[in-house]
Amino acid sequence: MTIRNITLCAAAVLIAATSVAEARPDARKMTCEQAQGLISSRHAAVLTTGQNTYDRYVRQYGTECDFPEVPVPAYVRTLDGTCPLYRCDEPSNSFPN
């Protein structure tokens, strides 16, 4: 393999990795309605929620969570404030006696 081919391959890998990193929607750059609409249309979506944080959000009623997880309320910062969404988590079993 020539140095030119190695350089082209390295550039292609770098471009592919960069485009994948930017593919995740950023909740901070969306309105609440846009974030909810995205999740509703895709049934689930991974959203960037901070500089180094992200999570997977789902519809309230659906089959996107694996058993025993269920959709639980979660709140995300968006352009227009705090937005109520749902993410998968194990249900709380702390019932009063």
N, C-alpha and C positions, 0 to 999 in steps of 0.2 A: 504494500500500500504506500502510495506516495504521500509526501507531506501535504500536498494540496488536497487529496482525498480525506486525510485525517482532519484537516482544518474544516473542510465542508461538512463532514459528519459531526464534528464538535459543534459547529454553528447551528446545524439542524437540531441537534439535541437541546441546545440552549434555548433556541426559539420555541421548541415544543414545550419545554419545561416552563418557560415564561408564560406562554399562552394558557397552559393548564392552571397555573397559579392565579391568573386573573379571571378565570372562568367562574369562580364562586361569587354569587351576588353579595353585595355589601348592604346589610340592613340599614346602616347609618346613612347611606346615600339614597334611600328609598322612603316614600311616605308609608304610613301604616297600611293604607289601602293597597298600595302596590305590593308590599310584602305579603299581606293576606291573600291577594289575588294570585301571586306567584305560587304560593303553597296550595291554594285551592285548585289551580289549573294543573299542577304537577303532582298533587296529592302529598308530596313531601319535597323538601329542599334543604340543602345545607347552605346556611347563611353566615357570612362573616359578621361578627358582632362587636369586634374590637380590633385593636392593632394585631394582636396575636391570638385571638379567640374566634371560635366558630362553633356551631351546633346544628343539629338536624332538627327541623321543625316539620310537623305533620298536621293533617286535617284533624278536627276534633272527633269526627265520626268517620272511621275508616279502618282499614286493615293494615296500615303501614307499620305498626308496632309489632314486634315479636313477643309471643307469650313468654313470661307473664307481664310484660310491660303494657301500659295503657297510656293514652294521651293525657298529659297533665298540663295545667296552665303554666305558661312561661311569659315573661315580659322582656321585650327587646327595645333598645333605644333606636328610634328612626328619626327622619328629618323633622317630623311634626310632633315629637314627644315619645312617650312610652307606648308600645304597641302590644296588645295581648295576642299571644300565639300559643301553640301547643307543641310539646316535645314528648318523646317516649321516656317513660320512667316506670319503675316498679311501683305498684299501688301501695299506699300507706295502710298498714294493718293495725294501727293504733286506735282501736275502738274503745270508747268509754265502758267501764264495767257497770 
